[in-house]
Every structure is written in C-alpha cells, then in structure tokens.
Amino acid sequence: MAVYAKTRKRLLIDLLHENGICISYDRVLEVSALLGESVVNQYVESDASQKCLDINNYDKSMCSMYFQRYKNCRKYWHGIMVQRRRDGVRPDMPTAAEREEMLTALGGKPY
C-alpha cells in the first residue's frame, strides 16, 4: 500500500506482486476503496461530534453521547470486518450497499 500511495504505478505493483513482495494491483485498489468507505462512515459520526463541540463551546462533557456513538460505530464495523476476514469473505469491509442493507435489516444503527 505504501508503494502504491507513493507512486500510483500499476506496473511497479504488478512487478512486486509477481515476485511475491506485495498484493496484486486489483487487491490494492479494493483495499484502498474499502478504507475510503470506512473513513466516510466514521466521518459521519465524527462530524456529529465536531458539530456538538462547536455548538457547546468545546465543552466535551456536553458531547459524550456523540463521542460514544463514534466509538461504538468504529467498534461495530471493525468487528464485522474481522469476522468477514475470519470467514474468508471478500471484501473485508462490506460495500456501502451491503452496509445499508445490514443496517436496514437491523432496524437502524446498532450503535
């Protein structure tokens, strides 16, 4: 991932993969996309925390519920990711559509 982040060169990633040094270029793109989706999902909860702080003049005691929600969000999706990895399901992190479907089936956010 570091080589990809630095160079963005498919040829280099393919060469390294052929020599058993790194994962395939397609897997690099998949992991990169999953990380991006995960960050966006956590950003929603993080953004709510930040807005609360702004409204309450940065009094953290007034925003503990938002901080807890953010922690629970991260913990929940990390648990899903770990379980999928154990079960051999790819991608590790469910796609945005799968996450929406999971949340709907649960009747909303479990965090």
MOQUIUR-V883499 format. One record per residue. N is the residue number from 1. PSI is psi in radians with two decimals (NA if undefined). NEAR is the number of other C-alpha atoms within 10 Angstrom. Layout:
{{N:PSI:NEAR} {N:PSI:NEAR}}
This chain:
{{1:-0.65:16} {2:-0.70:7} {3:-0.76:12} {4:-0.79:15} {5:-0.61:10} {6:-0.70:8} {7:-0.59:11} {8:0.51:13} {9:1.96:12} {10:-0.74:14} {11:-0.75:10} {12:-0.78:14} {13:-0.75:22} {14:-0.74:17} {15:-0.79:14} {16:-0.68:16} {17:-0.76:14} {18:-0.52:12} {19:0.15:9} {20:0.37:10} {21:-0.50:11} {22:3.07:16} {23:2.91:14} {24:2.80:17} {25:-0.73:21} {26:-0.72:12} {27:-0.64:13} {28:-0.79:17} {29:-0.69:13} {30:-0.84:15} {31:-0.71:16} {32:-0.76:15} {33:-0.73:15} {34:-0.71:18} {35:-0.73:13} {36:-0.79:12} {37:-0.71:16} {38:-0.73:18} {39:-0.72:13} {40:-0.78:12} {41:-0.76:17} {42:-0.49:17} {43:-0.65:14} {44:-0.83:13} {45:-0.67:19} {46:-0.70:19} {47:-0.68:13} {48:-0.70:16} {49:-0.77:20} {50:-0.72:17} {51:-0.70:14} {52:-0.79:20} {53:-0.74:18} {54:-0.80:11} {55:-0.65:11} {56:0.45:13} {57:0.72:10} {58:0.54:13} {59:1.76:12} {60:-0.52:14} {61:-0.42:10} {62:-0.22:13} {63:0.28:18} {64:-0.59:14} {65:-0.72:13} {66:-0.70:20} {67:-0.73:18} {68:-0.70:14} {69:-0.73:19} {70:-0.81:22} {71:-0.76:15} {72:-0.65:15} {73:-0.88:20} {74:-0.78:17} {75:-0.76:13} {76:-0.92:14} {77:-0.52:18} {78:-0.73:15} {79:-0.73:13} {80:-0.77:14} {81:-0.78:18} {82:-0.76:14} {83:-0.73:14} {84:-0.67:16} {85:-0.76:14} {86:-0.68:10} {87:-0.06:10} {88:0.33:10} {89:2.33:13} {90:2.45:12} {91:2.82:15} {92:-0.81:19} {93:2.26:24} {94:2.61:20} {95:2.93:15} {96:-0.72:13} {97:-0.74:9} {98:-0.72:11} {99:-0.74:14} {100:-0.74:14} {101:-0.73:14} {102:-0.78:14} {103:-0.66:13} {104:-0.76:11} {105:-0.55:10} {106:-0.19:10} {107:0.37:9} {108:-3.02:11} {109:2.27:13} {110:0.13:10} {111:NA:13}}
